[in-house]
Amino acid sequence: MQPARLAAYDLACRRGDRLLFRGVGFELHQGDALQLAGPNGIGKSSLMRILAGLLRPYNGHVEHEGTLALADERPALDAHRPLGEALAFWREIDRAGEARADFGLEDLLDVPVRYLSTGQRKRAALARMAASGARIWLLDEPLNGLDAHWGASAQAAIEAHRALGGIAVIASHQPLQLQRLKKLALLEYLP
Amino acid sequence: MIRSLWAIFRRDLTLLLMGAPGRGGALLPLLFFLAVAMLYPFAVGPDAKLLARTGAGVIWVAALLAAILPLDRLVEPDLEAGFFDQWALRGIAEEGVLTLRIVAHWLSFGVPLMLAAPLAAGLLNLDGAQLWTVEVGLLLGTPGLAAIGVTIAALTAGLRAGAALGGLLAIPLTVPLLIFGAGSLQPGGEGGLLLLAASSLAALAIAPFAAAGAIRAGRE
């Protein structure tokens, strides 16, 4: 099992001419989970995209060992294709084998993605992430649209991922039932 | 990496050829191209000499406009759905993805136009030699049109009214291809084909980098 590590140093993010946060730093090792908390518009998603390397920070830098996977509000699944085919496209790119986590998608594999509900789409995006074999999971509001049952399943999948030495960063305003969960309240890093 | 790119290329080609709800497909530009070739004789009258003299130019104008039709679905839907972000996370360079998209776009509009050109030539009363020049010109010019199209699609993806802006941007950028392509049909204009090939190559060389830069800049 390759090592996993995610560290952020003195991150600041600017959107337009507004500084969202500054001085954000943390270090995560195998099995760690971090919750990014804070009200809407504080910069949780921007921080997520900085960690994913999709957005350049205004200041500071990010280091990571191990592959990254991001699940945000855009599932990157072809709306017109059946769910099974849309997921198979990413399986062919990731080639990481079958997902260990169960998101109850077996009955939906023939259904075109555009007919799926918000919660079902979310589960599909989480399944794609779980199947990607990535060591570091970046989850932006993973519980949005999920009912209590699948919310618990999603958290169980995160715990299973951590048990295998993975890292999870979760941006969520909802309380999470995860063991040894670190918290980072972005309100404390306002400029 | 190669297998990932192969999977992406197969998806691109299927989407661009067959289309999908909200994505059109290869049929629309083709029908548009033939419709222009069919309407032109109605508009200018059945004067065979006039048609033969101007028809090849009309084919080029029709090809250029047909290339603009699919612009708004070349990049925008994938950007919107998060595909480009997911590829970037997996370390697949935008340049590679967009090169494949140029090839897929060319296969789904350039090749059908070349196949439809004999029909258009018949409607416009072009002779065999002119048709041959048109076909060679399309073979040399449509890759450049595809490259410019993908670049503009990447530049305007995510903008409001991006589709309209894309069309407006494409017209001046594709004018050299039009001039050399249509010019090659004038008597003694064979040199136009070389210039056409040169412009096409220049567009192909720049496009993947310009389009990738546009996608990355759009993330900021």
HADDOCK unambig.tbl for C-alpha pairs under 7 A between the chains (distance, minus, plus):
assign (segid A and resid 52 and name CA) (segid B and resid 89 and name CA) 6.84 0.50 0.50
assign (segid A and resid 54 and name CA) (segid B and resid 219 and name CA) 6.88 0.50 0.50
assign (segid A and resid 55 and name CA) (segid B and resid 219 and name CA) 6.45 0.50 0.50
assign (segid A and resid 55 and name CA) (segid B and resid 220 and name CA) 6.02 0.50 0.50
assign (segid A and resid 68 and name CA) (segid B and resid 89 and name CA) 6.50 0.50 0.50
assign (segid A and resid 69 and name CA) (segid B and resid 89 and name CA) 6.70 0.50 0.50
assign (segid A and resid 74 and name CA) (segid B and resid 81 and name CA) 5.39 0.50 0.50
assign (segid A and resid 74 and name CA) (segid B and resid 82 and name CA) 5.31 0.50 0.50
assign (segid A and resid 75 and name CA) (segid B and resid 81 and name CA) 6.54 0.50 0.50
assign (segid A and resid 75 and name CA) (segid B and resid 82 and name CA) 6.58 0.50 0.50
assign (segid A and resid 76 and name CA) (segid B and resid 81 and name CA) 4.83 0.50 0.50
assign (segid A and resid 76 and name CA) (segid B and resid 82 and name CA) 4.80 0.50 0.50
assign (segid A and resid 76 and name CA) (segid B and resid 83 and name CA) 4.90 0.50 0.50
assign (segid A and resid 80 and name CA) (segid B and resid 20 and name CA) 6.57 0.50 0.50
assign (segid A and resid 80 and name CA) (segid B and resid 21 and name CA) 6.76 0.50 0.50
assign (segid A and resid 89 and name CA) (segid B and resid 7 and name CA) 6.98 0.50 0.50
assign (segid A and resid 92 and name CA) (segid B and resid 4 and name CA) 6.85 0.50 0.50
assign (segid A and resid 92 and name CA) (segid B and resid 7 and name CA) 6.94 0.50 0.50
assign (segid A and resid 93 and name CA) (segid B and resid 4 and name CA) 4.56 0.50 0.50
assign (segid A and resid 93 and name CA) (segid B and resid 7 and name CA) 6.91 0.50 0.50
